[in-house]
């Protein structure tokens, strides 16, 4: 059920700042790319806060030994970026999870095309999805269906998107209510052309010069 979908909008001032830069129709292309990258960085930080598994480690400092915690290297992480929209988010996120395996997905005339995706996804792998903006839910639902067939659901999976439209979230929640989404904003409406209102504009056109949004 849609009510089970967990959508987190972190109350961070830097997220608010960079979201406003994206929303501004006068933002030039280079700064727009920087803003999207920064959203990817800070949303990833928030999404990983209570998600990355840790293990204890004893290390030797210059003054003695001490106990600490590190990210558990036995639990691999797969980052899947939607092309081209999710790449801007991933550009910032890769500094947060530099050791993640990388896969890509793109929308084609015959559905989604998988690029560098392991099949099947190993059973102990955590999956982090980067989706530019969530307006049309259908491509994302196809990807979530594909991952669910391999058992990648629930706590193993998180999605990061710059902004999400409420109608799209409702559709995703109806089919994949166990998903956790991190976004900078939930916008209420879709325009007559399917664009998010107020949104961040045509993401790909403003980012790299052509229009098709995932």
N, C-alpha and C positions, 0 to 999 in steps of 0.2 A: 504494500500500500504506500501511497505517496507520503503519508504522515510519518513513515519510518525513515525517510531519507534525512540524513544529517548534513546540513549545509552550514559551514562555519565561515563567518565574516569577521576576521580578527580585527579588534579595535586598535590598530597600530597607526600612529600619525604618519609614518612614511608610506604606508599603504594608501592612506587618504590623499597624501600629496601626489603620489605618482598616478593614482586613478584620476585625479583632477587634471593632470597634465594630459592624460590620454583622452579625456572627455572634451577638452578644449579643441574646437575645430581649427584654431589658428596655430596649433602646435606643429612645427616643421618636422619633416620626415626623420632626420637623425635623432631629434629629441624624443619623438614618438617611440622609436626603437629602444632608446635608453629607458624610457618609462616602462615599456613592456618587460624589458629585461629585469628591471628593479622589482616589478611586481612578482615576476617569477622567483626572484631571489627570496623576497620576504614571505611570500605565500608558502614556498617550500620550507623555509625555516619553521614556520608555524605548523605546517602539516607534519613535519618530522619530529616535533617536540616530544610527543608521547608515543611515537610509532616505531622509531628505530630501536631494535633490540641491542642491549649492551651486555658486556661481560666484564667481570672484575679482573684487574691486572695489578701485579706488584711491579713497581718500577724503582730504579735507583736514582735519586736526585743527587746533586752535588754534596748534600748534607746528610744523606741517609736514605733508607728505603721507605716507601709509602704505598698505600693502596689507592688505586684509581679505577676508573671505568672507561672503556673504549667501546666504539661501535663493534658489535660482534661480527667478525669477518666470515663466520660460518654461515651467515644468513645473507645470501646475495640479494641485490636490488636491481630491478629492471625499470628503466625510465623509457616510456613510450611517448613520443611527441607526434602530434598531428601536424602534417605538412600542408601548407607552410605556417599556419597560424600558431601552432604550439611551439615552433622553433624559437620565437622571441622570448617566450617564457622560459624555455629550457636554457637559453643562453645565460640567463641569470642564475638558474637553479643548479647548473653544473658545477658552480663553485661550492655549493653546499653538499652535493653528493658526487664528488669527482670520480669515485670508483664504480659508479653504477654502469651496468651494461646498457647500451642504447639501442632502441628500436624505433621505427617510424611507421606511420600509417597515413595514407593519402586517399582521398575520395576520387574514384574513377568512374567512367561511364557504366561499368558493370559492377559497381559497389565499391567496397573498400579494398585497397591494395596494401599488402603487408610488406614491409621492407626491414630486413634484419631482425625479424621477430623469431625467437626460438619457438619451436613447436615439437613437443609440448613445452609449456613454461614449467621449469622444474618445480616440484611440489613445495619446496621451502622458500621460494622466491617472493619477495614483496614487490608489488608493481605500483609505480607512480605514473599517472597519466597527465600529460600536458595538453590542454585543449584551449586554443586561443580565446574564443568566447563561445558561450553556449546559447545559440539562438534556435537553430533547427536541431531537434534532438535525434533525428533518425540515424545519421552517421555514427554518433556516439553510442546509440543503442545497439547498432550492429557490432561495434567493437566490444561492448560489454557482453553481448550474447556470445561472441567468439571466446572471450576470456572465461566466461562462466562455464562453457563447455569443458574447459580444462581445469575447472575447480578454483579459478581465481575470482573469489568473491569475498565479501565481508571484510574482515580485518586485514586481509592480504592486499587490499586495493584502496588507493586514494586518488582523487582527481583534483587537479589544479587548473583553474580557468580565471581569466582576468575579470570577466563579468558574466552573469548568468541571467537569462530572462525567466521570470516566474512560470510562464506556461511551459517552457522547456523543462524546468525542474520538476514540474508536476508530471510530465510525461515520463521522465527518467524514473521518478519515484514509483510510478505505477508498475514498472517492469523490473527495476533494480533498486528496491527500497533499502537494501542493506549498504548502499554505497555512501561513502563520506566524501564530500566536496568542499574544497577550500577556494574561496573567491573573494575579490575585493568589494563586490557589490551584487545585490539582487535587484534587477530592474523590473518594473511591474509589467511592461507591455512589449508587444511586437508591432511594428508598423506594417502598412499594407504590403510592403515588399519583403517582409520577414526579418527586417532589421530590428535590433534591440533598441527600445526607447526608454530613457535617453541614450544609453549605450556609449560606445567609444568610437563610433564611426565604422566605415568599412575597413576592417583591420588590415587585410592584405594590401588593399589599394594604398593605404596610408603608410604601410610598413615597407613594402617592396614594389609597389607600382601596379599590381593587378588584383582583381577582385574575385575571391572565392574563399569563404571563411570556414575553418574548422577550429 
